[in-house]
Amino acid sequence: MHRCWIGQSYISCFLTFSGVEKSSEWVCIHLAPIAKAGIPIIVVCGDADKTVPLAENTALLEPKYKSLGGIITVIVKPGCDHHPHSLTDPKPIVDFLIEHFKKTS
């Protein structure tokens, strides 16, 4: 099942699998055009997330996006479940946004 959330300033997509070989069957239709357009992605996730498991989502997204030439930064919060979504210190997120905004302006 493919699920997507579109927020005010981000798009978060993930796939869930049922009896599928993730390494060969995983496809995200919109990933190649996003990488080709040079859109950087930042992901903040917990390694104990039961809602959007790291191994079934970001761990698949990151290498695929990089293989397409995309820029992706992943920040993994040790021991964290799905909430809270942000970081105690948001500086790494702000720095990412500033760095990539400067490249496009």
FIDO-27223 format. One record per residue: x, y, z of N, C-alpha, C in turn; residue in three letters; residue number from 1. Coordinates in pm, whole numbers, plus 50000, padded with zeros to 5 digits. Example, Ala and Ser with C-alpha at 12.3 -4.5 7.8 and 13.67 -1.06 7.14 Angstrom:
# FIDO-27223
> 51319;49431;50780;51230;49550;50780;51320;49670;50780;ALA;1;
> 51285;49775;50708;51367;49894;50714;51290;50003;50787;SER;2;
//
This chain:
# FIDO-27223
> 50085;49883;50000;50000;50000;50000;50089;50124;50000;MET;1;
> 50060;50221;49920;50137;50345;49913;50061;50453;49987;HIS;2;
> 50128;50520;50074;50066;50627;50151;50149;50753;50137;ARG;3;
> 50085;50867;50118;50155;50995;50109;50084;51098;50194;CYS;4;
> 50160;51183;50257;50108;51298;50326;50173;51420;50265;TRP;5;
> 50095;51522;50235;50150;51646;50184;50123;51752;50291;ILE;6;
> 50230;51807;50345;50218;51908;50449;50243;52046;50392;GLY;7;
> 50247;52142;50478;50267;52280;50435;50400;52299;50364;GLN;8;
> 50504;52232;50410;50635;52256;50350;50710;52127;50319;SER;9;
> 50641;52015;50318;50712;51891;50289;50617;51789;50227;TYR;10;
> 50675;51693;50163;50601;51577;50114;50665;51456;50178;ILE;11;
> 50586;51374;50240;50637;51254;50303;50568;51134;50240;SER;12;
> 50644;51049;50176;50586;50930;50111;50654;50806;50165;CYS;13;
> 50576;50702;50181;50638;50576;50215;50554;50461;50161;PHE;14;
> 50616;50349;50151;50549;50228;50105;50548;50126;50217;LEU;15;
> 50440;50052;50228;50438;49938;50319;50430;49813;50233;THR;16;
> 50482;49705;50286;50494;49584;50208;50422;49468;50274;PHE;17;
> 50370;49380;50193;50307;49259;50242;50356;49144;50155;SER;18;
> 50451;49068;50207;50504;48954;50133;50578;48991;50006;GLY;19;
> 50640;49106;50001;50709;49154;49882;50858;49163;49911;VAL;20;
> 50941;49121;49817;51086;49136;49831;51118;49284;49812;GLU;21;
> 51146;49352;49922;51164;49498;49920;51274;49543;49823;LYS;22;
> 51385;49474;49820;51498;49521;49742;51471;49520;49592;SER;23;
> 51387;49428;49544;51364;49421;49400;51229;49478;49358;SER;24;
> 51132;49482;49445;50998;49524;49408;50966;49669;49443;GLU;25;
> 51051;49731;49524;51019;49865;49572;51029;49968;49460;TRP;26;
> 50922;50042;49442;50919;50143;49337;50848;50266;49392;VAL;27;
> 50904;50381;49371;50837;50508;49402;50832;50586;49272;CYS;28;
> 50718;50590;49211;50700;50646;49077;50752;50789;49067;ILE;29;
> 50733;50867;49168;50766;51009;49160;50908;51043;49204;HIS;30;
> 50986;50946;49244;51119;50972;49297;51217;51020;49190;LEU;31;
> 51219;50960;49074;51314;50998;48968;51295;51143;48924;ALA;32;
> 51174;51190;48897;51158;51330;48858;51199;51429;48968;PRO;33;
> 51177;51390;49093;51215;51477;49204;51367;51489;49209;ILE;34;
> 51437;51377;49197;51584;51378;49196;51636;51456;49076;ALA;35;
> 51577;51433;48959;51620;51501;48837;51601;51653;48849;LYS;36;
> 51498;51694;48920;51472;51837;48940;51566;51899;49043;ALA;37;
> 51647;51817;49110;51742;51868;49208;51679;51908;49339;GLY;38;
> 51569;51847;49373;51500;51880;49498;51563;51800;49612;ILE;39;
> 51623;51869;49708;51685;51800;49822;51578;51753;49920;PRO;40;
> 51606;51642;49985;51513;51585;50083;51585;51576;50217;ILE;41;
> 51514;51613;50323;51562;51590;50459;51458;51505;50530;ILE;42;
> 51507;51403;50599;51420;51312;50672;51465;51311;50818;VAL;43;
> 51370;51331;50909;51396;51314;51052;51309;51195;51094;VAL;44;
> 51373;51091;51145;51296;50972;51179;51352;50906;51304;CYS;45;
> 51267;50827;51367;51309;50752;51485;51341;50609;51448;GLY;46;
> 51445;50553;51508;51482;50415;51476;51392;50313;51545;ASP;47;
> 51300;50359;51630;51204;50271;51696;51061;50301;51651;ALA;48;
> 51047;50368;51537;50915;50408;51485;50837;50284;51442;ASP;49;
> 50720;50264;51504;50635;50151;51469;50531;50191;51364;LYS;50;
> 50505;50322;51348;50408;50371;51250;50467;50373;51110;THR;51;
> 50588;50428;51099;50661;50435;50971;50800;50376;50998;VAL;52;
> 50810;50243;51000;50937;50179;51036;51053;50223;50946;PRO;53;
> 51162;50257;51010;51283;50304;50940;51327;50203;50834;LEU;54;
> 51334;50076;50869;51383;49973;50778;51295;49956;50654;ALA;55;
> 51166;49989;50665;51073;49971;50554;51051;50100;50474;GLU;56;
> 51112;50209;50517;51083;50336;50453;51210;50415;50422;ASN;57;
> 51260;50490;50516;51377;50574;50492;51499;50492;50451;THR;58;
> 51515;50374;50510;51630;50290;50476;51624;50244;50329;ALA;59;
> 51505;50243;50270;51489;50211;50129;51496;50337;50043;LEU;60;
> 51436;50444;50093;51432;50570;50019;51571;50629;49999;LEU;61;
> 51651;50634;50104;51782;50701;50098;51873;50647;49987;GLU;62;
> 51901;50516;49983;51991;50469;49876;51931;50483;49736;PRO;63;
> 51799;50465;49726;51734;50478;49595;51746;50622;49545;LYS;64;
> 51719;50719;49632;51725;50860;49592;51869;50898;49555;TYR;65;
> 51966;50851;49633;52106;50878;49602;52146;50815;49468;LYS;66;
> 52096;50695;49440;52130;50628;49314;52074;50703;49193;SER;67;
> 51970;50783;49216;51911;50864;49110;51977;51001;49100;LEU;68;
> 52081;51024;49183;52152;51151;49184;52091;51255;49277;GLY;69;
> 51996;51212;49359;51929;51304;49451;52011;51333;49575;GLY;70;
> 51984;51448;49633;52049;51489;49758;51951;51459;49871;ILE;71;
> 51997;51379;49967;51911;51344;50080;51995;51343;50208;ILE;72;
> 51940;51403;50312;52001;51403;50444;51904;51332;50537;THR;73;
> 51954;51235;50611;51872;51159;50705;51926;51180;50846;VAL;74;
> 51837;51219;50934;51870;51234;51076;51788;51130;51151;ILE;75;
> 51856;51034;51211;51789;50926;51284;51797;50957;51434;VAL;76;
> 51679;50954;51497;51672;50979;51642;51672;50844;51714;LYS;77;
> 51782;50811;51784;51793;50682;51851;51684;50662;51956;PRO;78;
> 51621;50544;51952;51521;50509;52051;51388;50580;52038;GLY;79;
> 51371;50660;51934;51250;50741;51920;51146;50670;51835;CYS;80;
> 51022;50677;51879;50909;50624;51804;50863;50732;51705;ASP;81;
> 50739;50731;51664;50689;50823;51561;50683;50969;51608;HIS;82;
> 50663;50990;51736;50656;51126;51792;50762;51141;51898;HIS;83;
> 50817;51257;51922;50791;51383;51853;50859;51387;51716;PRO;84;
> 50804;51465;51625;50854;51469;51488;50983;51548;51472;HIS;85;
> 51007;51648;51552;51122;51735;51531;51239;51694;51619;SER;86;
> 51335;51782;51625;51453;51763;51708;51448;51859;51825;LEU;87;
> 51515;51823;51933;51525;51915;52047;51591;52043;52001;THR;88;
> 51696;52030;51923;51764;52145;51862;51739;52139;51712;ASP;89;
> 51656;52228;51657;51623;52223;51515;51732;52275;51421;PRO;90;
> 51849;52311;51476;51955;52370;51395;51992;52287;51271;LYS;91;
> 52007;52155;51281;52041;52079;51160;51936;52093;51048;PRO;92;
> 51810;52103;51085;51704;52120;50986;51711;52260;50926;ILE;93;
> 51727;52360;51011;51738;52499;50964;51860;52514;50873;VAL;94;
> 51972;52457;50914;52094;52465;50832;52073;52402;50694;ASP;95;
> 52005;52286;50691;51976;52219;50565;51891;52310;50475;PHE;96;
> 51788;52368;50531;51699;52456;50453;51772;52579;50401;LEU;97;
> 51852;52640;50487;51928;52759;50445;52028;52723;50335;ILE;98;
> 52102;52613;50354;52201;52570;50255;52137;52548;50118;GLU;99;
> 52027;52479;50115;51966;52445;49987;51885;52559;49928;HIS;100;
> 51835;52648;50012;51765;52766;49962;51864;52859;49891;PHE;101;
> 51984;52873;49951;52087;52958;49890;52127;52907;49751;LYS;102;
> 52127;52776;49732;52165;52718;49604;52061;52745;49496;LYS;103;
> 51937;52771;49537;51831;52793;49438;51799;52939;49418;THR;104;
> 51856;53028;49501;51823;53170;49482;51927;53245;49407;SER;105;
//
